[in-house]
Amino acid sequence: MNDRNIPITEDELHAYVDGELPAERRADVEAFLAANPDEAERVQSWRAMAEMLHARYDSVVQEPVPARLELERLERRPRQWLYGAAAAVLVAFVAGGTVGWVAHGAANAPSTFQSLTADALDAHRLYVVEVRHPVEVGGNERDHLQAWLTRRCGWTVFAPNLEASGLKLVGGRLLPGPNGPASFLMYEGASGERYTIYATKTESGATQMRYAKTDKDGALFWAERGVGYVVSGGGDRDRLTKVAQAVYDQAEKNGT
């Protein structure tokens, strides 16, 4: 069969944008785009987004996947933190960034705060650079995404509507957490900025928000009803606080 008679697929359009399309199909894709202006405009928007993400995140895109995010950890026993190891993590974290309070009086142990925030920031930095596969389930399947993550994680996972903050749900995925599965949701703004919500079970009681910053990324942590939440984003602390507050308010309203 002549290649020109083979329909152009969505994967081929993405491969074309990424420069991974086989040479023998390039002319066919370009002919298809020339004949379909709407598809050509869509492909151009992907290319623009890819360039925006590369400009914003290329400094971390080549970093190795942190060991604590390896999926096989879902099948392992929850990690047990030794006092010495927890202290080493605390020292390393403070040396690499700054830690502060959004509200005074938070009572959760530093080891819980440090470990969950570190995991969340690692996941954030790993996946925000992805153009084609940032999530496992897209935001257009919100109900399925929530039901799937709820079933796998063991608590009610709610994907808040953050359109009032200028953010649209990209989708989500399942990740390993320190005490079992973790849910991971990603949101995106018109300028390409991305925010993520990481949640996993924790033994900590309810806490107020705590702020952490490492390199160019910031995070806000809190715990509620046996679940720890971390909202991660760029270095604009005021913007991050408003997004995290919107997440918290909707979670409270929905009883999650």
Phi, psi and chi 1 to 4 in degrees:
 res  aa     phi    psi   chi1   chi2   chi3   chi4
   1 MET       -  137.1 -179.1 -178.1  -66.8      -
   2 ASN   -68.4  137.8 -170.6  -61.8      -      -
   3 ASP   -57.9  -29.9  -78.8   -6.4      -      -
   4 ARG   -67.4  -17.1  -71.3 -173.0  175.9  -84.4
   5 ASN   -90.6   -4.8  -65.0  -36.1      -      -
   6 ILE   -89.4  123.4  -58.8  175.3      -      -
   7 PRO   -57.9  144.4  -22.5   33.7      -      -
   8 ILE   -78.7  128.5  -57.5  -60.8      -      -
   9 THR   -97.6  164.1   67.7      -      -      -
  10 GLU   -60.3  -41.2 -174.4   93.7  -10.8      -
  11 ASP   -61.9  -36.7  -77.3  -14.8      -      -
  12 GLU   -67.8  -35.8  -74.2 -178.1  -47.8      -
  13 LEU   -65.4  -42.5  -66.2  178.6      -      -
  14 HIS   -64.5  -41.2  -79.5  -68.7      -      -
  15 ALA   -63.4  -35.6      -      -      -      -
  16 TYR   -62.1  -45.0  176.7   74.5      -      -
  17 VAL   -63.8  -39.0  170.4      -      -      -
  18 ASP   -82.7   -3.0  -65.9  -18.9      -      -
  19 GLY    73.7   23.9      -      -      -      -
  20 GLU  -111.9    6.8  -61.8  174.6   -1.8      -
  21 LEU   -74.9  133.8 -173.4   71.3      -      -
  22 PRO   -55.8  141.6  -26.0   35.1      -      -
  23 ALA   -56.4  -34.9      -      -      -      -
  24 GLU   -70.4  -13.4   61.3  -89.8   17.8      -
  25 ARG  -105.4   -7.1  -74.7  -70.0  -83.7  169.5
  26 ARG   -61.6  -46.2 -173.0  175.7 -176.2   84.7
  27 ALA   -62.9  -36.6      -      -      -      -
  28 ASP   -66.2  -42.7  -64.1  -28.8      -      -
  29 VAL   -65.0  -42.6  169.1      -      -      -
  30 GLU   -65.3  -37.1  -69.4  176.2  -15.0      -
  31 ALA   -65.5  -40.3      -      -      -      -
  32 PHE   -61.9  -43.8  169.5   78.5      -      -
  33 LEU   -67.6  -36.5  -65.7  175.1      -      -
  34 ALA   -64.6  -31.9      -      -      -      -
  35 ALA   -89.1   -8.9      -      -      -      -
  36 ASN  -133.0   85.2  -64.8  -86.8      -      -
  37 PRO   -57.3  -35.9  -24.2   34.3      -      -
  38 ASP   -64.2  -41.5  -71.1  -15.5      -      -
  39 GLU   -68.2  -37.3  -67.9  -63.9  -38.6      -
  40 ALA   -63.6  -38.9      -      -      -      -
  41 GLU   -66.4  -39.0 -176.9  177.5  -10.5      -
  42 ARG   -63.9  -44.5 -168.7  160.0   67.0  110.1
  43 VAL   -62.9  -39.1  165.2      -      -      -
  44 GLN   -65.2  -35.9 -177.8   54.5   39.8      -
  45 SER   -66.1  -37.1   71.5      -      -      -
  46 TRP   -62.8  -43.2  -66.6  -15.3      -      -
  47 ARG   -63.8  -41.3 -179.8  172.5  -78.1  124.0
  48 ALA   -64.3  -40.6      -      -      -      -
  49 MET   -65.3  -40.7  178.7   60.6   70.1      -
  50 ALA   -61.6  -43.0      -      -      -      -
  51 GLU   -64.8  -37.8  -68.0  171.4   -7.7      -
  52 MET   -65.6  -43.2 -169.4 -177.6  -50.4      -
  53 LEU   -68.4  -38.4  -69.7  173.7      -      -
  54 HIS   -62.9  -42.4  -80.1  -57.9      -      -
  55 ALA   -63.6  -36.1      -      -      -      -
  56 ARG   -81.1  -35.4 -171.6 -176.5  -69.0  -93.9
  57 TYR  -125.0    7.5  -61.4  112.6      -      -
  58 ASP   -59.6  -23.0  -96.3   -0.7      -      -
  59 SER   -67.6  -18.3   60.9      -      -      -
  60 VAL  -117.0   -6.3  -60.8      -      -      -
  61 VAL   -65.2  -26.0   71.4      -      -      -
  62 GLN   -91.8    1.4  -61.6  -58.8  -33.1      -
  63 GLU   -68.9  143.4  -67.2 -178.9   -0.5      -
  64 PRO   -67.0  155.4   26.1  -35.4      -      -
  65 VAL   -67.2  124.2  177.3      -      -      -
  66 PRO   -58.9  141.7  -22.7   33.5      -      -
  67 ALA   -57.4  -34.1      -      -      -      -
  68 ARG   -71.6   -8.6   57.4  176.1  165.3  -97.9
  69 LEU  -101.8    5.5  -67.3 -178.6      -      -
  70 GLU   -66.8  133.1  -66.7  173.6   -4.8      -
  71 LEU   -64.0  -26.8  -69.2  179.2      -      -
  72 GLU   -64.9  -14.5   55.3  -95.2   27.6      -
  73 ARG   -64.3  -21.0  -76.9 -168.0   57.6 -137.9
  74 LEU   -62.0  -25.4  -74.9  171.8      -      -
  75 GLU   -94.7   -4.6  -54.6  -58.8  -35.1      -
  76 ARG   -91.8  168.8  -60.6  176.9 -172.2  168.3
  77 ARG   -67.9  149.0  -66.4  176.0   56.1 -165.9
  78 PRO   -57.1  139.7  -24.0   33.7      -      -
  79 ARG   -68.2  146.4   64.5 -175.9  171.7 -162.3
  80 GLN  -108.1  123.2  -58.2  -64.1  -39.1      -
  81 TRP   -89.1  123.7  -70.2   92.8      -      -
  82 LEU   -83.4  151.8  -61.6  176.3      -      -
  83 TYR   -58.6  -40.5  -72.8  109.6      -      -
  84 GLY   -65.9  -40.8      -      -      -      -
  85 ALA   -66.1  -40.8      -      -      -      -
  86 ALA   -62.6  -40.1      -      -      -      -
  87 ALA   -64.8  -39.7      -      -      -      -
  88 ALA   -64.6  -40.8      -      -      -      -
  89 VAL   -62.8  -42.5  170.1      -      -      -
  90 LEU   -61.1  -45.2  178.2   60.4      -      -
  91 VAL   -63.3  -45.1  170.2      -      -      -
  92 ALA   -63.6  -39.4      -      -      -      -
  93 PHE   -67.9  -44.9 -167.9   90.8      -      -
  94 VAL   -66.1  -36.1  173.3      -      -      -
  95 ALA   -66.2  -31.3      -      -      -      -
  96 GLY   -91.1   -5.8      -      -      -      -
  97 GLY  -165.9 -161.4      -      -      -      -
  98 THR  -123.7  148.3   60.0      -      -      -
  99 VAL  -125.0  134.6  178.3      -      -      -
 100 GLY  -144.9 -178.8      -      -      -      -
 101 TRP  -112.5  135.7  -67.6   90.8      -      -
 102 VAL   -85.3  -33.9  169.3      -      -      -
 103 ALA  -140.8  144.7      -      -      -      -
 104 HIS   -79.9  155.5  -67.6  -67.6      -      -
 105 GLY    94.4    5.0      -      -      -      -
 106 ALA   -65.7  140.1      -      -      -      -
 107 ALA  -114.5    3.5      -      -      -      -
 108 ASN   -76.2  149.6   90.1  -67.9      -      -
 109 ALA   -64.3  141.3      -      -      -      -
 110 PRO   -56.2  -34.1  -27.1   35.1      -      -
 111 SER   -62.9  -39.6   59.4      -      -      -
 112 THR   -65.8  -47.9  -59.7      -      -      -
 113 PHE   -57.7  -48.0  166.3   55.7      -      -
 114 GLN   -66.3  -44.9  -62.1  -66.7  -16.3      -
 115 SER   -69.1  -43.8   61.5      -      -      -
 116 LEU   -68.3  -40.6  -95.6   63.8      -      -
 117 THR   -66.1  -40.1  -56.5      -      -      -
 118 ALA   -63.3  -44.0      -      -      -      -
 119 ASP   -61.3  -44.8  -78.8   -2.6      -      -
 120 ALA   -64.0  -42.9      -      -      -      -
 121 LEU   -68.5  -36.0  -77.8  168.3      -      -
 122 ASP   -61.4  -46.8  -82.0  -17.9      -      -
 123 ALA   -63.8  -41.6      -      -      -      -
 124 HIS   -58.5  -50.4  176.5   81.6      -      -
 125 ARG   -66.5  -30.8  -71.4  161.7   60.7   86.0
 126 LEU   -71.8  -42.2  179.1   64.3      -      -
 127 TYR   -99.6  -20.5  -69.9  112.4      -      -
 128 VAL   -67.6  -18.1  -66.6      -      -      -
 129 VAL   -82.8  -11.6  -60.4      -      -      -
 130 GLU   -75.2  133.8  -70.3  -72.6  -20.2      -
 131 VAL   -97.6  -47.8  178.1      -      -      -
 132 ARG   -87.5  -34.5  -67.2  178.4   63.5 -173.3
 133 HIS  -132.8   56.0  -55.5  -65.4      -      -
 134 PRO   -72.9  -21.1   28.4  -35.6      -      -
 135 VAL  -139.4  165.3  -64.7      -      -      -
 136 GLU   -88.9  -38.5  -69.5  178.6  -86.7      -
 137 VAL  -123.5  126.8  179.3      -      -      -
 138 GLY   -73.6  160.3      -      -      -      -
 139 GLY   -65.9  -19.0      -      -      -      -
 140 ASN   -72.2   -7.3   59.9  -32.5      -      -
 141 GLU  -117.3   48.5  -62.4 -177.0   86.3      -
 142 ARG   -54.4  -47.9 -177.8 -171.7  -65.3  -95.0
 143 ASP   -62.2  -44.8  -70.2  -15.6      -      -
 144 HIS   -64.3  -42.1  166.8   61.4      -      -
 145 LEU   -58.7  -48.1  172.7   63.7      -      -
 146 GLN   -63.8  -43.0  -67.4  177.2  145.1      -
 147 ALA   -66.3  -41.3      -      -      -      -
 148 TRP   -64.6  -49.0  171.5   59.1      -      -
 149 LEU   -67.3  -35.7  -72.0  175.4      -      -
 150 THR   -61.6  -44.5  -65.9      -      -      -
 151 ARG   -64.7  -42.1 -175.6  173.9   64.8 -106.5
 152 ARG   -77.6  -33.1  -67.7  -59.7  -53.4  -87.3
 153 CYS   -89.5  -29.6  -66.8      -      -      -
 154 GLY    93.6    7.5      -      -      -      -
 155 TRP  -139.9  167.4   69.7   87.8      -      -
 156 THR   -74.4  112.2  -59.1      -      -      -
 157 VAL   -94.0  122.3  176.5      -      -      -
 158 PHE  -119.7  127.1  170.5   71.0      -      -
 159 ALA   -94.2  103.2      -      -      -      -
 160 PRO   -66.6  155.1   23.8  -33.4      -      -
 161 ASN   -89.3  113.0 -174.5  -31.8      -      -
 162 LEU  -111.5   22.9  -61.0  179.4      -      -
 163 GLU   -63.1  -30.6  -68.8 -176.1    2.8      -
 164 ALA   -64.3  -21.8      -      -      -      -
 165 SER   -95.9    7.7  -60.5      -      -      -
 166 GLY    77.7   23.3      -      -      -      -
 167 LEU  -122.1  137.7  -61.3  172.7      -      -
 168 LYS  -113.1  140.7 -179.5  179.8  178.8 -179.3
 169 LEU   -67.7  119.5  177.5   64.4      -      -
 170 VAL   -80.9  -39.4  176.9      -      -      -
 171 GLY   147.1 -157.7      -      -      -      -
 172 GLY  -158.3  176.2      -      -      -      -
 173 ARG  -154.0  166.5   62.1  171.2   63.8 -119.6
 174 LEU   -97.3  134.6 -177.3   70.8      -      -
 175 LEU  -130.8  159.5  -69.1  177.0      -      -
 176 PRO   -76.7  139.6   28.0  -34.3      -      -
 177 GLY  -118.4  177.6      -      -      -      -
 178 PRO   -67.7  -25.2   22.6  -33.1      -      -
 179 ASN  -126.1   26.7  -60.5  -57.0      -      -
 180 GLY   132.6 -161.2      -      -      -      -
 181 PRO   -65.7  157.6  -19.0   31.4      -      -
 182 ALA  -131.4  143.2      -      -      -      -
 183 SER   -93.4  149.1   64.3      -      -      -
 184 PHE  -141.7  115.5 -177.2   77.3      -      -
 185 LEU  -115.7  142.9  -57.5  172.4      -      -
 186 MET  -123.8  138.8 -177.0 -178.7  -65.2      -
 187 TYR  -126.6  154.5  -69.4   78.6      -      -
 188 GLU  -139.5  139.3 -175.2  173.5   80.7      -
 189 GLY   -97.0  171.3      -      -      -      -
 190 ALA   -62.7  -27.5      -      -      -      -
 191 SER   -87.2   -0.2   66.5      -      -      -
 192 GLY    97.0   -4.4      -      -      -      -
 193 GLU   -64.7  143.4   62.2  174.2  -16.6      -
 194 ARG  -127.4  138.7  -74.5  179.7  167.1  179.4
 195 TYR  -123.4  147.0  -72.3   81.2      -      -
 196 THR  -129.7  151.5   58.0      -      -      -
 197 ILE  -121.7  115.2  -54.9  171.1      -      -
 198 TYR  -108.6  132.2  175.3   98.2      -      -
 199 ALA  -141.3  140.1      -      -      -      -
 200 THR  -156.0  161.5 -170.5      -      -      -
 201 LYS   -66.4  145.8  -72.5 -175.6  176.6  179.5
 202 THR  -146.2  152.9  176.1      -      -      -
 203 GLU   -87.9   -2.7  -64.0 -180.0   -2.0      -
 204 SER   -70.0  148.1  -63.2      -      -      -
 205 GLY   -76.5 -175.0      -      -      -      -
 206 ALA   -62.4  135.1      -      -      -      -
 207 THR  -131.0  158.1   69.9      -      -      -
 208 GLN   -82.9  171.7  -62.4 -175.2   45.6      -
 209 MET   -70.6  140.4  -71.6 -173.8 -178.1      -
 210 ARG  -126.3  140.3  -61.2 -176.9   65.8  177.6
 211 TYR  -105.4  141.1  176.6   73.9      -      -
 212 ALA  -138.8  150.4      -      -      -      -
 213 LYS  -139.6  133.6 -173.1  174.7 -173.0  -62.6
 214 THR  -139.7  129.1  178.0      -      -      -
 215 ASP    54.4 -122.3  -63.4  -33.1      -      -
 216 LYS   -98.9    1.6  -62.5  179.7 -179.8  179.6
 217 ASP  -110.3  144.9  -60.2  -49.9      -      -
 218 GLY  -119.7  162.3      -      -      -      -
 219 ALA  -149.6  147.4      -      -      -      -
 220 LEU  -122.2  127.3  -81.9  165.2      -      -
 221 PHE  -113.7  141.8  162.8   86.9      -      -
 222 TRP  -153.4  165.0   72.8   93.4      -      -
 223 ALA  -128.1  146.0      -      -      -      -
 224 GLU  -157.8  130.2 -169.6   77.7   24.3      -
 225 ARG    55.2   39.9  -58.9 -177.8 -177.7   91.1
 226 GLY    78.8   10.2      -      -      -      -
 227 VAL  -124.9  132.9  177.8      -      -      -
 228 GLY   -96.8  135.8      -      -      -      -
 229 TYR  -119.3  140.5  -60.8   86.8      -      -
 230 VAL  -135.1  119.8 -177.5      -      -      -
 231 VAL  -101.0  122.4  176.3      -      -      -
 232 SER  -116.6  149.1  -57.0      -      -      -
 233 GLY  -166.6 -157.4      -      -      -      -
 234 GLY   -74.0 -170.0      -      -      -      -
 235 GLY   -82.4   -2.2      -      -      -      -
 236 ASP   -77.2  100.4 -174.6  -22.1      -      -
 237 ARG   -66.2  -39.1 -179.8  169.3  175.7  173.0
 238 ASP   -62.7  -44.3  -70.8  -20.3      -      -
 239 ARG   -63.6  -44.8  167.3   74.8  164.2  147.1
 240 LEU   -61.2  -41.1  177.9   64.8      -      -
 241 THR   -63.0  -40.9  -59.6      -      -      -
 242 LYS   -65.3  -40.6  -69.4  177.2 -178.9  177.6
 243 VAL   -65.6  -46.6  171.7      -      -      -
 244 ALA   -62.0  -39.1      -      -      -      -
 245 GLN   -64.6  -38.4 -171.1   64.4   53.0      -
 246 ALA   -64.2  -40.0      -      -      -      -
 247 VAL   -63.3  -47.0  173.5      -      -      -
 248 TYR   -61.5  -46.1  176.1   83.8      -      -
 249 ASP   -61.3  -42.7  -70.6  -15.4      -      -
 250 GLN   -70.1  -36.9  -69.6 -169.2   43.0      -
 251 ALA   -62.5  -42.5      -      -      -      -
 252 GLU   -63.1  -42.6  -75.3  -65.9  -69.7      -
 253 LYS   -63.2  -34.7 -176.9  177.4  179.0 -179.8
 254 ASN   -92.5   -0.2  -76.2  -85.4      -      -
 255 GLY    70.0   27.8      -      -      -      -
 256 THR  -101.5      -   56.6      -      -      -
